[in-house]
Amino acid sequence: MFNPADFPKPNFISVNGVELEVFEAGLENAGNPIVLCHGWPEHAFSWRYQMPALAAAGYHVIVPNQRGYGHSSRPSEVTGYDIKHLSGDLVGLLDHYGYEDATFVGHDWGAMAVWGLTLLHPSRVKRLINLSVPYQERWEKPWIEMMEQVFGSDFYFVHFNRQLGVADAVLEENTFQFLRNMYRKNLPLAEPAPGMMMINLAKAEAPIGEPVMSDRELAVFVSAFETSGFTSSINWYRNLDRNWHLLADVDPIIQQPALMIYGDRDPVAKSENLSDFVPNVEVINLDCGHWIQQERPEETNQAILNWLEQQTAT
């Protein structure tokens, strides 16, 4: 397990009207940037096993707590978390360091941010690696509207959008319990329980499966969300339909070389037509659940480094 004391100390960088808490490794490798984008409910600390490996491989590793997380800015307006703002923050980071482009890596919502960044600012993305969440094609109707029709009002994406503040309050009342119950692996197969999944997790007194991390590692996430609360990060979900409109006139095809890493036991569905939208994609499957880079750090590092080596050799 990782000792949290070994995680780098952050710098605070002003970009795009906000201040981001940014962790770095491999500063001696200036000129070869790789930006790691965490998901929900996560933190830059979720990349703790990848940072030293990438730095040792010659990369300047840049890992922001994205807006709404940790000690980064938390704008009060819901629209401050749309894909235009999220991708603008990442472009602002490149500008801060003087980089024209970079390799971007995303997990979960971080993957969605990286897909969106590549669509909106293709010249700033050299290549991309995403974990868990594949490219989401733009459906005929806005995403939340479609999810409500297909999955119903208790589906957490829909609930976050239709019942503002309800889940936020439950998660904040049960921060430790929610995150302890969330960060599990090797879960037994079971039918989904009725009700809203995230609220159920926050209220469950006993976790199932096995812990993904040590108590000391978990404490980093718990402390971060006790500081930030959950509303600002949940606001990312509250912009899905806005993002659908913002991406209406964007070329939907991603031309950059891409690596997609799935966990075979991840409840997030794999894409059936990924190469239609990302023609230069390679797909790797690992034997794990949703928290890929934390459940299988060595295998994740090897997959990333092997692919990057292939890319730089061609």
Salt bridges, closest charged atoms under 4 A:
GLU24 OE1 - HIS60 NE2 2.72
GLU42 OE1 - HIS107 ND1 2.75
ASP82 OD1 - HIS85 ND1 2.80
ASP82 OD2 - ARG242 NE 2.63
ASP89 OD2 - ARG67 NE 2.67
ASP95 OD1 - ARG124 NH2 2.75
ASP108 OD1 - HIS290 NE2 2.87
GLU148 OE1 - ARG162 NE 2.98
ASP168 OD1 - ARG238 NH2 2.79
GLU217 OE2 - ARG48 NE 2.78
ASP264 OD1 - LYS270 NZ 2.67
ASP266 OD1 - HIS290 ND1 3.11
ASP287 OD1 - ARG265 NH2 2.91
ASP287 OD2 - ARG296 NH2 3.77
GLU299 OE2 - ARG296 NH1 3.36
